[in-house]
Amino acid sequence: MTTSDKPDNPSAESSGSPEPAENAGKTGNAGKAEETAPTGIAAQDWAQASAEPQYRAAVVDLLGALAYGELAAFERLAEDAKLAPTLEDKAELAKMASAEFHHFERLRDRLTEIGEQPTLAMEPFVAALDGFHKQTAPSDWLEGLVKAYVGDSIASDFYREVAVRLDNDTRALVLAVLDDTGHAGFAVDRVRAAIDAEPRVGGRLALWARRLMGEALSQSQRVVADRDALSTMLVGGVADGFDLAEVGRMFSRITEAHTKRMAALGLAA
């Protein structure tokens, strides 16, 4: 598919260019949440909020999942760098991998700071995350870029949704480690250039991105379902959890953000 075959995108058409990658890679939920003064757990700091044992356990789970996710991302990007067609591309991926490892270090240090063992906190999530990466191993350079941009961003959207309900210390850390490491603009530039050069590539990458969407959502749901404290926090429990209707709206927002990213790449969602 060529870039001109993508679905209607009013914002792109009015400006003559796709939505900026840094905007397409974010949901609007966190920004909207910040417009209203936080209440409940979200208005407290860690010292106050962690007095609730169930909330503390949920945050440890969340930080453990994020920490292993960042460590796995570092490993994957370092491996994907081997597929890079140029030295410039190889260096760019190496820089991104370094940023992911720095995020991991921040999460690891925070777990240690609150009296938890990082390895034990990460261990429950190893099988699920490794399974996701095994099932979605890219076959070439372009699939690796799409995975870094689309797949990782879906997980980031999920964690950003969760972050608005956390205490302010934990929320600040989570949002900081979800900052874009340079995937967005780099991936969009390279993928769009490849599609312009060989339009048939677009169809294959669109199918790949749809598969990533399904696998990433399933993986997020499995991670939550397997951890009682985390699922209770999210659905009607501590930290002003989501009700079931809000869970549906949350996944709708994640799906909408995915559609915008696909448009930025020049692919059909």
Salt bridges, closest charged atoms under 4 A:
ASP61 OD1 - ARG227 NH2 3.01
GLU70 OE1 - HIS103 ND1 3.58
GLU79 OE1 - LYS82 NZ 3.36
ASP80 OD2 - ARG76 NE 4.00
GLU88 OE2 - ARG190 NH2 3.80
ASP89 OD1 - ARG190 NE 2.79
GLU92 OE2 - LYS95 NZ 3.51
GLU100 OE1 - HIS103 ND1 3.85
GLU100 OE2 - HIS183 NE2 3.80
GLU105 OE1 - HIS102 ND1 3.94
ASP109 OD1 - ARG108 NE 3.14
GLU113 OE2 - ARG110 NH1 3.04
GLU116 OE2 - ARG56 NH2 3.13
ASP140 OD2 - ARG204 NH2 3.03
GLU143 OE2 - ARG204 NH1 3.08
ASP152 OD2 - ARG76 NH2 2.64
ASP157 OD1 - ARG160 NH1 3.62
ASP157 OD2 - ARG261 NH2 2.65
GLU161 OE1 - ARG253 NH2 2.84
GLU198 OE2 - ARG200 NE 3.09
GLU246 OE1 - ARG249 NE 2.84
GLU246 OE2 - ARG253 NH2 2.70
GLU256 OE2 - LYS260 NZ 3.96
